[in-house]
């Protein structure tokens, strides 16, 4: 039997998705077109992961200054998610905003490592290609 997700967690995840931090917005702008797909504010009860790649089981947490005082809670959260099969990486908001492209590259390389070395790439465009004959 599937466990139902607490409706309050779902509501909170939706609220967070609709009001992203500047760091989350910057990374999402750079990473959303890549495959495997990433999703924002994924509920893995009892937590919500800021950015996640389900296929790679990679979770990315964007930490602001409030996390300086939450080190023990963050460690417990990471340990719990890792026991559930997730790899969690944490990035400081200030670092992301200072170098969003570098942060996106790091996230993509972590996803590639989780997938056994397959580097995520954007899907190739089909424009300009000529369709060849299938017979022959």
Secondary structure as GFF3:
##gff-version 3
##sequence-region A 1 136
A	DSSP	alpha_helix	7	18	.	.	.	ID=ss1
A	DSSP	alpha_helix	22	31	.	.	.	ID=ss2
A	DSSP	beta_strand	34	35	.	.	.	ID=ss3
A	DSSP	beta_strand	39	44	.	.	.	ID=ss4
A	DSSP	beta_strand	47	53	.	.	.	ID=ss5
A	DSSP	beta_strand	58	63	.	.	.	ID=ss6
A	DSSP	three_ten_helix	65	70	.	.	.	ID=ss7
A	DSSP	alpha_helix	71	83	.	.	.	ID=ss8
A	DSSP	beta_strand	87	92	.	.	.	ID=ss9
A	DSSP	alpha_helix	93	98	.	.	.	ID=ss10
A	DSSP	alpha_helix	100	114	.	.	.	ID=ss11
A	DSSP	beta_strand	121	122	.	.	.	ID=ss12
###
